[in-house]
Amino acid sequence: MQYIPKFILYNRLDGIMYPVDSLEYPLSGSGIIVTSYINDIERKVFTIRKNDFKHNYELLQYVGMKDQIGKEIYESYILKIKDVKTVIIRSLDDWYKLIYKEDLKPKDILIIGNIYQ
């Protein structure tokens, strides 16, 4: 089975997480273009300059797991795991890792927030 990366975009300017439907990297290397379909009618396009991205936006990747109610888990989410509150933490290479010694099943995980709330 092939893994296709999924992302959400956190916009620090309005405090909202947007689903990412497409990412474009112009050949000029000046930034990225993110398209998000809010619903069937509304579409939002972010044209983000490279210098603005780091300060105003965060691109968060789906970690490949869902919680007990079927919600997708993304980087930076705060989870309750078997009655222990924990967080997906950032490792030295600037990626998030969930550090937990046991095999996790969706029934053991509940999303309770994210680091931006």
C-alpha positions as CSV (number, residue, x, y, z in Angstrom):
1,M,0.0,0.0,0.0
2,Q,1.4,3.4,-1.0
3,Y,1.4,6.2,1.6
4,I,0.3,9.6,0.3
5,P,1.2,12.4,2.7
6,K,-1.7,14.5,4.1
7,F,-1.3,17.9,5.7
8,I,-3.2,20.6,7.5
9,L,-2.1,24.3,7.6
10,Y,-2.1,26.2,10.8
11,N,-2.5,29.9,10.2
12,R,-1.1,31.8,13.1
13,L,-2.7,35.0,11.8
14,D,-6.3,33.8,12.4
15,G,-5.6,30.8,14.6
16,I,-7.4,28.4,12.3
17,M,-6.3,25.0,11.0
18,Y,-7.1,24.5,7.3
19,P,-7.2,21.2,5.4
20,V,-4.6,21.1,2.6
21,D,-6.0,19.9,-0.7
22,S,-3.0,20.9,-2.8
23,L,0.6,22.2,-2.3
24,E,2.5,24.0,-5.1
25,Y,6.1,25.0,-5.0
26,P,6.8,27.6,-7.8
27,L,10.0,27.1,-9.7
28,S,11.2,30.5,-8.4
29,G,11.5,29.0,-4.9
30,S,9.9,32.1,-3.5
31,G,7.4,30.3,-1.3
32,I,4.4,27.9,-1.6
33,I,0.8,28.0,-2.7
34,V,-1.7,26.1,-0.5
35,T,-5.2,25.4,-1.6
36,S,-7.9,24.5,1.0
37,Y,-11.5,23.6,0.3
38,I,-13.4,24.6,3.4
39,N,-16.6,23.1,2.1
40,D,-18.2,22.3,-1.3
41,I,-18.5,26.0,-2.1
42,E,-15.7,27.9,-0.3
43,R,-12.1,27.6,-1.4
44,K,-9.2,29.4,0.3
45,V,-5.8,29.9,-1.5
46,F,-2.8,30.9,0.5
47,T,0.2,32.3,-1.4
48,I,2.9,32.3,1.2
49,R,6.3,33.9,0.7
50,K,9.2,31.9,2.0
51,N,10.0,34.6,4.7
52,D,6.4,34.7,5.9
53,F,5.9,31.0,6.1
54,K,8.1,30.4,9.2
55,H,6.5,33.1,11.2
56,N,2.9,32.9,10.3
57,Y,2.2,29.3,9.2
58,E,2.9,25.8,10.2
59,L,2.4,22.8,7.9
60,L,1.4,19.7,9.9
61,Q,1.6,16.2,8.6
62,Y,-0.9,13.4,9.2
63,V,0.9,10.7,11.3
64,G,-1.0,7.8,9.8
65,M,-3.1,7.1,12.9
66,K,-6.7,7.9,14.0
67,D,-8.1,8.2,17.5
68,Q,-10.9,6.3,19.1
69,I,-13.6,8.4,17.4
70,G,-11.9,8.1,14.0
71,K,-10.3,11.6,13.9
72,E,-7.0,11.8,12.1
73,I,-4.0,12.6,14.2
74,Y,-1.6,15.3,12.9
75,E,1.7,16.6,14.2
76,S,1.4,18.8,17.3
77,Y,-1.8,17.2,18.6
78,I,-2.1,16.6,22.3
79,L,-3.3,13.1,23.0
80,K,-4.8,11.2,26.0
81,I,-3.3,7.7,25.8
82,K,-4.5,5.1,28.3
83,D,-5.3,7.8,30.9
84,V,-1.9,9.5,30.5
85,K,-1.8,13.0,28.9
86,T,1.0,13.2,26.4
87,V,2.0,15.2,23.4
88,I,3.5,14.3,20.0
89,I,6.9,15.9,20.5
90,R,9.5,17.4,18.1
91,S,12.6,15.4,17.6
92,L,16.1,16.7,16.9
93,D,15.6,16.6,13.1
94,D,12.6,18.9,13.4
95,W,10.0,16.2,12.9
96,Y,7.4,15.0,15.4
97,K,7.5,11.6,17.0
98,L,5.1,9.8,19.3
99,I,7.2,8.1,21.9
100,Y,5.2,5.3,23.6
101,K,6.5,1.9,24.4
102,E,3.4,-0.2,23.9
103,D,1.6,-0.9,20.6
104,L,-1.2,1.6,20.3
105,K,-4.6,1.0,19.0
106,P,-7.2,3.7,18.1
107,K,-9.3,2.7,21.2
108,D,-6.4,3.8,23.4
109,I,-6.0,7.3,21.9
110,L,-8.1,10.4,22.2
111,I,-7.3,13.8,20.7
112,I,-7.7,16.5,23.4
113,G,-6.2,19.5,21.6
114,N,-3.1,20.7,19.9
115,I,-0.1,22.8,20.9
116,Y,-1.6,25.9,19.3
117,Q,-4.7,26.1,21.4
